[in-house]
Amino acid sequence: MDTSKNNSERRLKEIFSSFNEAWLTYWESYVRLQDLLYEGLRAGREVSWLAATDEKKLSEINQVQRELFSGMPRRLDYSPLGQITGDLSSAPSKIADLEVALNQELESCKSLEAAIALMKDKVNAMKEAMRTAGPAES
C-alpha cells in the first residue's frame, strides 16, 4: 500500500510539474498577445481619428475612445505565491475555476478573431477607396 501511495504522489508531482511548464508557455503567449493587442489599439485609434472631419466629430470620437480606454483592464499585479494556499483539498475548486476561465477565454478568442476579421475588411475597404480616389492632395 505504501508503494502505491508513493507512486500516486510521484505521479501527482509529475502532473503538476508538467502543468507548470504548460502554464509558463500559456503566460508567455498571453503577454505577447496583450502587447500585440495594445499595439493594434494604438494603430486603430490613430486611423479612427482620420474620420474626424470637424471639431464636433473629433470631440465625439475622443469621448468614445476615452470611455473605451477607461474600461480597459490593466495589466495584472503580481501576487506572491506565499499568499496562495498549497492545500490540495482546495485543488478541485481551483482547477474548476481554471477550467471555467479557459473556456471563457476560448469563446472570447473566437469573438476576437471575428473582430479582427471585421477590422481587416474595413482596412481593405479603406485602402481600396483611397486607391480608387487617386493621389491624396497636399
DSSP file (Angstrom, degrees, kcal/mol; ACC not computed):
  #  RESIDUE AA STRUCTURE BP1 BP2  ACC     N-H-->O    O-->H-N    N-H-->O    O-->H-N    TCO  KAPPA ALPHA  PHI   PSI    X-CA   Y-CA   Z-CA
    1    1 A M     >        0   0    0      0, 0.0     4,-2.2     0, 0.0     5,-0.2   0.000 360.0 360.0 360.0 -38.1    0.0    0.0    0.0
    2    2 A D  H  >  +     0   0    0      1,-0.2     4,-2.3     2,-0.2     5,-0.2   0.881 360.0  51.2 -62.8 -39.2    2.9    2.3    0.8
    3    3 A T  H  > S+     0   0    0      2,-0.2     4,-2.5     1,-0.2    -1,-0.2   0.889 108.6  51.7 -65.1 -39.2    4.4    1.8   -2.7
    4    4 A S  H  > S+     0   0    0      2,-0.2     4,-2.2     1,-0.2    -2,-0.2   0.904 110.6  47.9 -63.6 -42.0    1.0    2.6   -4.2
    5    5 A K  H  X S+     0   0    0     -4,-2.2     4,-2.6     2,-0.2    -2,-0.2   0.907 112.1  49.6 -66.4 -41.5    0.8    5.9   -2.2
    6    6 A N  H  X S+     0   0    0     -4,-2.3     4,-2.6     2,-0.2    -2,-0.2   0.906 111.5  48.9 -63.4 -42.1    4.4    6.8   -3.2
    7    7 A N  H  X S+     0   0    0     -4,-2.5     4,-2.5     2,-0.2    -2,-0.2   0.899 111.7  49.7 -63.5 -40.6    3.6    6.1   -6.9
    8    8 A S  H  X S+     0   0    0     -4,-2.2     4,-2.3     2,-0.2    -2,-0.2   0.917 112.5  46.4 -65.0 -44.0    0.5    8.2   -6.7
    9    9 A E  H  X S+     0   0    0     -4,-2.6     4,-2.3     2,-0.2    -2,-0.2   0.905 112.6  50.4 -65.3 -41.2    2.3   11.1   -5.0
   10   10 A R  H  X S+     0   0    0     -4,-2.6     4,-2.2     2,-0.2    -2,-0.2   0.919 111.2  48.8 -62.1 -43.7    5.1   10.9   -7.6
   11   11 A R  H  X S+     0   0    0     -4,-2.5     4,-2.5     1,-0.2    -2,-0.2   0.903 109.8  51.9 -63.0 -41.9    2.6   10.9  -10.4
   12   12 A L  H  X S+     0   0    0     -4,-2.3     4,-2.5     1,-0.2    -1,-0.2   0.908 109.0  50.2 -62.5 -42.4    0.8   13.9   -8.9
   13   13 A K  H  X S+     0   0    0     -4,-2.3     4,-2.4     2,-0.2    -1,-0.2   0.899 110.5  50.1 -62.2 -41.0    4.1   15.8   -8.7
   14   14 A E  H  X S+     0   0    0     -4,-2.2     4,-2.6     2,-0.2    -2,-0.2   0.909 110.5  49.8 -63.3 -42.2    4.9   15.0  -12.4
   15   15 A I  H  X S+     0   0    0     -4,-2.5     4,-2.2     1,-0.2    -2,-0.2   0.933 112.8  45.8 -63.5 -45.7    1.5   16.2  -13.4
   16   16 A F  H  X S+     0   0    0     -4,-2.5     4,-2.3     2,-0.2    -1,-0.2   0.874 112.1  52.5 -66.4 -35.5    1.8   19.5  -11.5
   17   17 A S  H  X S+     0   0    0     -4,-2.4     4,-1.7     2,-0.2    -2,-0.2   0.927 111.3  45.3 -64.4 -44.8    5.4   19.9  -12.9
   18   18 A S  H  X S+     0   0    0     -4,-2.6     4,-2.1     1,-0.2    -2,-0.2   0.853 110.7  55.2 -68.7 -32.3    4.2   19.4  -16.5
   19   19 A F  H  X S+     0   0    0     -4,-2.2     4,-3.0    -5,-0.2    -2,-0.2   0.923 104.9  53.3 -62.7 -43.0    1.2   21.8  -15.8
   20   20 A N  H  X S+     0   0    0     -4,-2.3     4,-2.1     1,-0.2    -2,-0.2   0.881 108.2  50.0 -60.9 -38.5    3.7   24.5  -14.6
   21   21 A E  H  X S+     0   0    0     -4,-1.7     4,-1.9     2,-0.2    -1,-0.2   0.928 112.8  46.5 -63.8 -44.5    5.6   24.1  -17.9
   22   22 A A  H  X S+     0   0    0     -4,-2.1     4,-2.6     1,-0.2    -2,-0.2   0.894 110.3  54.0 -63.5 -39.5    2.3   24.5  -19.8
   23   23 A W  H  X S+     0   0    0     -4,-3.0     4,-3.0     1,-0.2    -1,-0.2   0.898 107.0  50.5 -63.3 -40.9    1.3   27.5  -17.7
   24   24 A L  H  X S+     0   0    0     -4,-2.1     4,-2.5     2,-0.2    -1,-0.2   0.899 110.8  49.3 -64.4 -39.6    4.6   29.3  -18.5
   25   25 A T  H  X S+     0   0    0     -4,-1.9     4,-2.0     2,-0.2    -2,-0.2   0.929 113.3  47.1 -61.9 -45.3    4.0   28.7  -22.2
   26   26 A Y  H  X S+     0   0    0     -4,-2.6     4,-2.6     2,-0.2    -2,-0.2   0.924 112.0  50.4 -60.0 -46.8    0.5   30.0  -21.8
   27   27 A W  H  X S+     0   0    0     -4,-3.0     4,-2.6     1,-0.2     5,-0.2   0.919 109.7  49.3 -61.8 -45.7    1.7   33.0  -19.8
   28   28 A E  H  X S+     0   0    0     -4,-2.5     4,-2.2     1,-0.2    -1,-0.2   0.907 113.1  48.0 -60.4 -41.5    4.3   33.9  -22.4
   29   29 A S  H  X S+     0   0    0     -4,-2.0     4,-2.6    -5,-0.2    -2,-0.2   0.901 110.4  52.2 -64.9 -41.2    1.7   33.7  -25.2
   30   30 A Y  H  X S+     0   0    0     -4,-2.6     4,-2.7     2,-0.2    -2,-0.2   0.915 109.8  48.2 -60.8 -45.6   -0.7   35.8  -23.2
   31   31 A V  H  X S+     0   0    0     -4,-2.6     4,-2.4     2,-0.2    -1,-0.2   0.917 112.3  48.9 -64.2 -43.6    1.9   38.6  -22.6
   32   32 A R  H  X S+     0   0    0     -4,-2.2     4,-2.3     2,-0.2    -2,-0.2   0.926 113.1  47.7 -61.5 -44.1    2.8   38.6  -26.3
   33   33 A L  H  X S+     0   0    0     -4,-2.6     4,-2.8     2,-0.2    -2,-0.2   0.917 110.4  51.7 -63.0 -43.3   -0.9   38.7  -27.3
   34   34 A Q  H  X S+     0   0    0     -4,-2.7     4,-2.4     1,-0.2    -1,-0.2   0.918 110.0  49.2 -60.7 -43.3   -1.6   41.5  -24.9
   35   35 A D  H  X S+     0   0    0     -4,-2.4     4,-2.1     1,-0.2    -1,-0.2   0.917 112.5  48.1 -61.1 -43.3    1.3   43.5  -26.3
   36   36 A L  H  X S+     0   0    0     -4,-2.3     4,-2.7     2,-0.2    -2,-0.2   0.887 110.4  51.7 -65.0 -38.9    0.0   43.0  -29.8
   37   37 A L  H  X S+     0   0    0     -4,-2.8     4,-2.7     2,-0.2    -2,-0.2   0.913 109.1  49.7 -65.3 -41.6   -3.5   44.0  -28.8
   38   38 A Y  H  X S+     0   0    0     -4,-2.4     4,-2.4     2,-0.2    -1,-0.2   0.909 112.1  48.6 -62.2 -40.3   -2.2   47.2  -27.3
   39   39 A E  H  X S+     0   0    0     -4,-2.1     4,-2.6     2,-0.2    -2,-0.2   0.909 111.3  50.0 -65.6 -41.4   -0.3   48.0  -30.4
   40   40 A G  H  X S+     0   0    0     -4,-2.7     4,-2.8     2,-0.2     5,-0.2   0.899 110.3  50.5 -62.6 -40.7   -3.4   47.2  -32.5
   41   41 A L  H  X S+     0   0    0     -4,-2.7     4,-2.6     2,-0.2    -2,-0.2   0.924 110.7  49.2 -61.9 -44.2   -5.4   49.5  -30.4
   42   42 A R  H  X S+     0   0    0     -4,-2.4     4,-2.0     2,-0.2    -2,-0.2   0.943 114.5  44.2 -60.8 -48.0   -2.9   52.3  -30.7
   43   43 A A  H  X S+     0   0    0     -4,-2.6     4,-1.9     1,-0.2    -2,-0.2   0.910 114.8  48.8 -65.4 -42.1   -2.8   51.9  -34.5
   44   44 A G  H  X S+     0   0    0     -4,-2.8     4,-2.5     1,-0.2    -1,-0.2   0.877 108.5  54.3 -64.6 -37.2   -6.5   51.6  -34.8
   45   45 A R  H  X S+     0   0    0     -4,-2.6     4,-1.2    -5,-0.2    -1,-0.2   0.906 107.4  50.3 -62.7 -42.3   -7.0   54.7  -32.6
   46   46 A E  H  < S+     0   0    0     -4,-2.0     4,-0.4     1,-0.2     3,-0.3   0.904 112.2  46.8 -64.2 -40.4   -4.8   56.7  -34.9
   47   47 A V  H >< S+     0   0    0     -4,-1.9     3,-1.8     1,-0.2     4,-0.4   0.886 105.4  60.0 -68.5 -37.7   -6.7   55.6  -38.0
   48   48 A S  H >< S+     0   0    0     -4,-2.5     3,-1.5     1,-0.3    -1,-0.2   0.809  94.4  64.7 -62.4 -27.2  -10.1   56.3  -36.4
   49   49 A W  G >< S+     0   0    0     -4,-1.2     3,-1.8    -3,-0.3    -1,-0.3   0.735  85.1  73.7 -67.2 -19.9   -9.0   60.0  -35.9
   50   50 A L  G <  S+     0   0    0     -3,-1.8    -1,-0.3    -4,-0.4    -2,-0.2   0.769  86.9  64.0 -62.9 -23.3   -9.0   60.3  -39.7
   51   51 A A  G <  S+     0   0    0     -3,-1.5     2,-1.6    -4,-0.4    -1,-0.3   0.563  73.9 104.6 -76.2  -7.5  -12.8   60.2  -39.6
   52   52 A A    <   +     0   0    0     -3,-1.8    -1,-0.1     1,-0.2     3,-0.0  -0.579  39.3 165.3 -79.3  91.3  -12.8   63.5  -37.6
   53   53 A T        +     0   0    0     -2,-1.6     2,-0.3     1,-0.0    -1,-0.2   0.644  65.9  12.4 -83.2 -15.4  -13.9   65.9  -40.4
   54   54 A D  S  > S-     0   0    0     -3,-0.1     4,-2.5     1,-0.1     5,-0.2  -0.938  87.0 -94.0-151.5 173.6  -14.7   68.7  -38.0
   55   55 A E  H  > S+     0   0    0     -2,-0.3     4,-2.2     1,-0.2     5,-0.1   0.849 121.2  53.1 -62.3 -36.4  -14.1   69.7  -34.4
   56   56 A K  H  > S+     0   0    0      2,-0.2     4,-2.2     1,-0.2    -1,-0.2   0.937 111.5  45.2 -66.1 -45.4  -17.5   68.3  -33.3
   57   57 A K  H  > S+     0   0    0      1,-0.2     4,-2.7     2,-0.2     5,-0.2   0.901 111.9  53.0 -64.0 -41.0  -16.8   64.9  -34.8
   58   58 A L  H  X S+     0   0    0     -4,-2.5     4,-2.4     1,-0.2    -1,-0.2   0.904 109.5  48.9 -59.3 -42.7  -13.2   64.9  -33.3
   59   59 A S  H  X S+     0   0    0     -4,-2.2     4,-2.3     2,-0.2    -2,-0.2   0.900 111.0  49.9 -65.0 -41.8  -14.7   65.6  -29.9
   60   60 A E  H  X S+     0   0    0     -4,-2.2     4,-2.4     2,-0.2    -2,-0.2   0.933 112.6  46.5 -62.9 -46.6  -17.3   62.7  -30.3
   61   61 A I  H  X S+     0   0    0     -4,-2.7     4,-2.5     1,-0.2     5,-0.2   0.918 112.2  51.0 -62.2 -43.9  -14.5   60.3  -31.3
   62   62 A N  H  X S+     0   0    0     -4,-2.4     4,-2.3    -5,-0.2    -1,-0.2   0.900 110.2  49.4 -61.4 -41.6  -12.3   61.4  -28.5
   63   63 A Q  H  X S+     0   0    0     -4,-2.3     4,-2.2     2,-0.2    -2,-0.2   0.926 111.5  48.0 -64.9 -46.0  -15.1   61.0  -25.9
   64   64 A V  H  X S+     0   0    0     -4,-2.4     4,-2.4     1,-0.2    -2,-0.2   0.924 113.7  47.7 -61.2 -44.2  -16.0   57.4  -27.2
   65   65 A Q  H  X S+     0   0    0     -4,-2.5     4,-2.8     1,-0.2    -1,-0.2   0.886 109.1  53.5 -65.8 -37.8  -12.3   56.5  -27.1
   66   66 A R  H  X S+     0   0    0     -4,-2.3     4,-2.0    -5,-0.2    -1,-0.2   0.915 110.3  47.8 -61.3 -43.0  -11.9   57.9  -23.6
   67   67 A E  H  X S+     0   0    0     -4,-2.2     4,-1.1     2,-0.2    -2,-0.2   0.908 112.9  48.3 -64.9 -42.2  -14.8   55.8  -22.4
   68   68 A L  H  < S+     0   0    0     -4,-2.4     3,-0.5     1,-0.2     4,-0.3   0.930 113.2  46.8 -63.6 -45.1  -13.5   52.7  -24.0
   69   69 A F  H >< S+     0   0    0     -4,-2.8     3,-1.0     1,-0.2    -1,-0.2   0.824 105.6  59.6 -68.6 -30.7  -10.0   53.2  -22.6
   70   70 A S  H 3< S+     0   0    0     -4,-2.0    -1,-0.2     1,-0.2    -2,-0.2   0.808 107.9  46.3 -68.0 -27.2  -11.3   53.9  -19.1
   71   71 A G  T 3< S+     0   0    0     -4,-1.1    -1,-0.2    -3,-0.5    -2,-0.2   0.430  86.5 118.8 -92.0   0.8  -12.9   50.5  -19.0
   72   72 A M  S <  S-     0   0    0     -3,-1.0    -3,-0.0    -4,-0.3     2,-0.0  -0.462  71.1-113.0 -71.5 133.5   -9.8   48.7  -20.3
   73   73 A P        -     0   0    0      0, 0.0     2,-0.2     0, 0.0    -1,-0.1  -0.361  30.1-132.0 -63.4 144.3   -8.4   46.1  -18.0
   74   74 A R        -     0   0    0      1,-0.1     3,-0.1    -2,-0.0     0, 0.0  -0.524  35.7 -79.7 -90.7 163.0   -5.0   47.0  -16.6
   75   75 A R        -     0   0    0     -2,-0.2    -1,-0.1     1,-0.1     2,-0.0  -0.320  60.1 -94.8 -61.3 146.2   -2.1   44.6  -16.5
   76   76 A L        -     0   0    0      1,-0.1     2,-0.3    -3,-0.1    -1,-0.1  -0.292  31.5-126.6 -65.3 143.1   -2.2   42.1  -13.7
   77   77 A D        -     0   0    0     -3,-0.1     2,-0.3     1,-0.0    -1,-0.1  -0.697  31.4-109.7 -83.6 143.8   -0.5   42.8  -10.5
   78   78 A Y        -     0   0    0     -2,-0.3    -1,-0.0     1,-0.0     0, 0.0  -0.582  27.7-157.2 -75.8 133.0    1.9   40.0   -9.4
   79   79 A S        -     0   0    0     -2,-0.3     5,-0.1     2,-0.0    -1,-0.0  -0.954  22.1-121.6-111.8 116.5    0.7   38.1   -6.4
   80   80 A P    >   -     0   0    0      0, 0.0     3,-1.8     0, 0.0     4,-0.2  -0.240  15.6-127.0 -58.0 142.2    3.5   36.3   -4.5
   81   81 A L  G >  S+     0   0    0      1,-0.3     3,-1.9     2,-0.2    -2,-0.0   0.745 104.1  74.2 -63.2 -23.2    3.0   32.6   -4.2
   82   82 A G  G 3  S+     0   0    0      1,-0.3    -1,-0.3     3,-0.0     4,-0.1   0.727  92.0  56.3 -61.8 -20.4    3.4   32.8   -0.4
   83   83 A Q  G <  S+     0   0    0     -3,-1.8     2,-0.5     2,-0.1    -1,-0.3   0.490  93.8  83.3 -88.7  -3.7   -0.1   34.3   -0.3
   84   84 A I  S <  S-     0   0    0     -3,-1.9     2,-0.2    -4,-0.2     0, 0.0  -0.862  83.6-120.6-105.3 133.1   -1.6   31.3   -2.1
   85   85 A T        -     0   0    0     -2,-0.5    -2,-0.1     1,-0.1    -3,-0.0  -0.474  11.7-157.7 -73.4 139.2   -2.5   28.2   -0.1
   86   86 A G        +     0   0    0     -2,-0.2     2,-0.5    -4,-0.1    -1,-0.1   0.194  47.9 133.1 -97.9  14.9   -0.8   25.0   -1.1
   87   87 A D    >   -     0   0    0      1,-0.2     3,-1.6     2,-0.1     4,-0.3  -0.545  49.5-152.3 -72.7 118.8   -3.5   22.8    0.4
   88   88 A L  G >  S+     0   0    0     -2,-0.5     3,-1.1     1,-0.3    -1,-0.2   0.674  88.4  75.2 -67.4 -16.1   -4.5   20.1   -2.0
   89   89 A S  G 3  S+     0   0    0      1,-0.3    -1,-0.3     2,-0.2     4,-0.2   0.778  97.3  48.1 -67.2 -23.0   -8.0   20.0   -0.5
   90   90 A S  G <> S+     0   0    0     -3,-1.6     4,-1.9     1,-0.2     3,-0.3   0.500  87.7  93.6 -90.4  -4.4   -8.8   23.3   -2.3
   91   91 A A  H <> S+     0   0    0     -3,-1.1     4,-3.0    -4,-0.3     5,-0.3   0.892  76.7  56.5 -58.5 -45.2   -7.4   22.0   -5.6
   92   92 A P  H  > S+     0   0    0      0, 0.0     4,-2.1     0, 0.0    -1,-0.2   0.904 110.7  44.1 -57.5 -40.5  -10.6   20.7   -7.1
   93   93 A S  H  > S+     0   0    0     -3,-0.3     4,-2.3    -4,-0.2    -2,-0.2   0.887 114.7  49.0 -71.6 -36.5  -12.3   24.1   -6.8
   94   94 A K  H  X S+     0   0    0     -4,-1.9     4,-2.2     2,-0.2    -1,-0.2   0.894 112.1  48.6 -68.1 -38.6   -9.2   25.9   -8.2
   95   95 A I  H  X S+     0   0    0     -4,-3.0     4,-2.5     2,-0.2    -2,-0.2   0.898 111.2  50.6 -66.4 -40.1   -9.0   23.5  -11.1
   96   96 A A  H  X S+     0   0    0     -4,-2.1     4,-2.3    -5,-0.3    -2,-0.2   0.910 109.7  50.6 -63.4 -41.9  -12.7   24.0  -11.8
   97   97 A D  H  X S+     0   0    0     -4,-2.3     4,-2.5     1,-0.2    -2,-0.2   0.914 111.0  49.2 -60.9 -42.7  -12.2   27.8  -11.7
   98   98 A L  H  X S+     0   0    0     -4,-2.2     4,-2.8     1,-0.2    -2,-0.2   0.913 109.6  51.4 -62.9 -42.9   -9.3   27.5  -14.1
   99   99 A E  H  X S+     0   0    0     -4,-2.5     4,-2.2     2,-0.2    -2,-0.2   0.911 110.9  47.8 -62.1 -42.9  -11.4   25.3  -16.5
  100  100 A V  H  X S+     0   0    0     -4,-2.3     4,-2.3     2,-0.2    -1,-0.2   0.933 112.8  49.1 -61.7 -46.5  -14.2   27.9  -16.5
  101  101 A A  H  X S+     0   0    0     -4,-2.5     4,-2.4     1,-0.2    -2,-0.2   0.905 111.0  49.3 -61.9 -42.4  -11.8   30.7  -17.1
  102  102 A L  H  X S+     0   0    0     -4,-2.8     4,-2.3     2,-0.2    -1,-0.2   0.885 110.2  50.9 -66.3 -38.3  -10.1   28.8  -20.0
  103  103 A N  H  X S+     0   0    0     -4,-2.2     4,-1.9    -5,-0.2    -1,-0.2   0.901 111.1  48.5 -64.6 -39.9  -13.5   28.0  -21.6
  104  104 A Q  H  X S+     0   0    0     -4,-2.3     4,-2.4     2,-0.2    -2,-0.2   0.892 110.5  51.7 -65.8 -39.4  -14.5   31.7  -21.4
  105  105 A E  H  X S+     0   0    0     -4,-2.4     4,-2.6     2,-0.2    -2,-0.2   0.911 106.6  53.8 -62.2 -42.1  -11.1   32.7  -22.9
  106  106 A L  H  X S+     0   0    0     -4,-2.3     4,-1.6     1,-0.2    -1,-0.2   0.916 110.5  45.9 -60.0 -43.7  -11.7   30.3  -25.8
  107  107 A E  H  X S+     0   0    0     -4,-1.9     4,-1.8     1,-0.2    -1,-0.2   0.897 112.2  51.5 -65.2 -40.1  -15.0   31.9  -26.5
  108  108 A S  H  X S+     0   0    0     -4,-2.4     4,-2.7     1,-0.2    -2,-0.2   0.861 105.3  56.1 -65.4 -34.9  -13.5   35.3  -26.3
  109  109 A C  H  X S+     0   0    0     -4,-2.6     4,-2.7     2,-0.2    -1,-0.2   0.886 105.5  51.5 -63.4 -38.1  -10.8   34.3  -28.7
  110  110 A K  H  X S+     0   0    0     -4,-1.6     4,-2.0     2,-0.2    -1,-0.2   0.912 111.2  47.4 -63.5 -41.6  -13.5   33.4  -31.2
  111  111 A S  H  X S+     0   0    0     -4,-1.8     4,-2.2     2,-0.2    -2,-0.2   0.894 111.4  51.2 -65.3 -40.3  -15.0   36.8  -30.7
  112  112 A L  H  X S+     0   0    0     -4,-2.7     4,-2.7     2,-0.2    -2,-0.2   0.906 107.7  52.8 -63.3 -42.2  -11.6   38.5  -31.1
  113  113 A E  H  X S+     0   0    0     -4,-2.7     4,-2.4     1,-0.2    -1,-0.2   0.914 110.0  48.3 -59.2 -42.7  -11.0   36.6  -34.3
  114  114 A A  H  X S+     0   0    0     -4,-2.0     4,-2.2     2,-0.2    -1,-0.2   0.900 112.0  49.2 -64.9 -40.3  -14.3   37.8  -35.7
  115  115 A A  H  X S+     0   0    0     -4,-2.2     4,-2.5     2,-0.2    -2,-0.2   0.893 111.0  49.7 -66.2 -39.7  -13.4   41.4  -34.6
  116  116 A I  H  X S+     0   0    0     -4,-2.7     4,-2.7     2,-0.2    -2,-0.2   0.916 110.2  50.7 -64.9 -42.6  -10.0   41.2  -36.3
  117  117 A A  H  X S+     0   0    0     -4,-2.4     4,-2.1     2,-0.2    -2,-0.2   0.905 110.7  49.5 -61.2 -41.4  -11.6   39.9  -39.5
  118  118 A L  H  X S+     0   0    0     -4,-2.2     4,-2.1     2,-0.2    -2,-0.2   0.927 111.4  48.7 -62.6 -45.6  -14.0   42.8  -39.4
  119  119 A M  H  X S+     0   0    0     -4,-2.5     4,-2.6     1,-0.2    -2,-0.2   0.908 110.0  51.6 -61.6 -42.1  -11.2   45.3  -38.9
  120  120 A K  H  X S+     0   0    0     -4,-2.7     4,-2.6     1,-0.2    -1,-0.2   0.896 108.6  51.6 -63.1 -39.2   -9.2   43.7  -41.7
  121  121 A D  H  X S+     0   0    0     -4,-2.1     4,-2.3     2,-0.2    -1,-0.2   0.914 111.5  47.1 -61.2 -42.7  -12.2   44.0  -44.0
  122  122 A K  H  X S+     0   0    0     -4,-2.1     4,-2.4     2,-0.2    -2,-0.2   0.882 111.1  51.5 -68.0 -38.4  -12.6   47.7  -43.1
  123  123 A V  H  X S+     0   0    0     -4,-2.6     4,-2.7     2,-0.2    -2,-0.2   0.932 111.1  48.0 -63.1 -45.0   -8.8   48.3  -43.6
  124  124 A N  H  X S+     0   0    0     -4,-2.6     4,-2.5     1,-0.2    -2,-0.2   0.900 111.0  50.9 -62.4 -40.2   -9.0   46.7  -47.1
  125  125 A A  H  X S+     0   0    0     -4,-2.3     4,-2.5     2,-0.2    -1,-0.2   0.905 111.4  48.1 -63.7 -41.0  -12.1   48.8  -47.9
  126  126 A M  H  X S+     0   0    0     -4,-2.4     4,-2.5     2,-0.2    -2,-0.2   0.925 112.1  48.9 -64.5 -44.5  -10.3   52.0  -46.9
  127  127 A K  H  X S+     0   0    0     -4,-2.7     4,-2.3     1,-0.2    -2,-0.2   0.917 113.3  47.1 -62.2 -42.9   -7.2   51.1  -48.9
  128  128 A E  H  X S+     0   0    0     -4,-2.5     4,-2.6     2,-0.2     5,-0.2   0.912 112.2  49.7 -65.4 -42.7   -9.3   50.3  -51.9
  129  129 A A  H  X S+     0   0    0     -4,-2.5     4,-1.4     1,-0.2    -2,-0.2   0.894 113.3  46.6 -63.6 -39.8  -11.3   53.6  -51.6
  130  130 A M  H  X S+     0   0    0     -4,-2.5     4,-0.7     2,-0.2    -1,-0.2   0.872 111.4  52.0 -70.4 -36.0   -8.1   55.5  -51.3
  131  131 A R  H >< S+     0   0    0     -4,-2.3     3,-0.7     1,-0.2    -2,-0.2   0.923 113.0  43.8 -64.5 -44.4   -6.5   53.7  -54.2
  132  132 A T  H 3< S+     0   0    0     -4,-2.6    -1,-0.2     1,-0.2    -2,-0.2   0.751 106.6  61.6 -74.2 -22.5   -9.5   54.5  -56.5
  133  133 A A  H 3< S-     0   0    0     -4,-1.4    -1,-0.2     1,-0.2    -2,-0.2   0.679 105.5-135.7 -76.0 -16.1   -9.7   58.1  -55.2
  134  134 A G    <<  -     0   0    0     -3,-0.7    -1,-0.2    -4,-0.7     3,-0.1  -0.364  49.6 -10.5  90.8-174.1   -6.2   58.7  -56.6
  135  135 A P  S    S-     0   0    0      0, 0.0     2,-0.1     0, 0.0    -4,-0.0  -0.275  76.8-108.3 -62.6 142.6   -3.3   60.5  -55.0
  136  136 A A        -     0   0    0      1,-0.1     2,-0.2     2,-0.0    -2,-0.0  -0.421  33.5-114.7 -69.3 143.0   -4.0   62.4  -51.9
  137  137 A E              0   0    0      1,-0.1    -1,-0.1    -2,-0.1    -3,-0.0  -0.567 360.0 360.0 -79.0 144.6   -4.0   66.2  -52.2
  138  138 A S              0   0    0     -2,-0.2    -1,-0.1     0, 0.0    -2,-0.0   0.438 360.0 360.0 -87.7 360.0   -1.3   68.0  -50.3
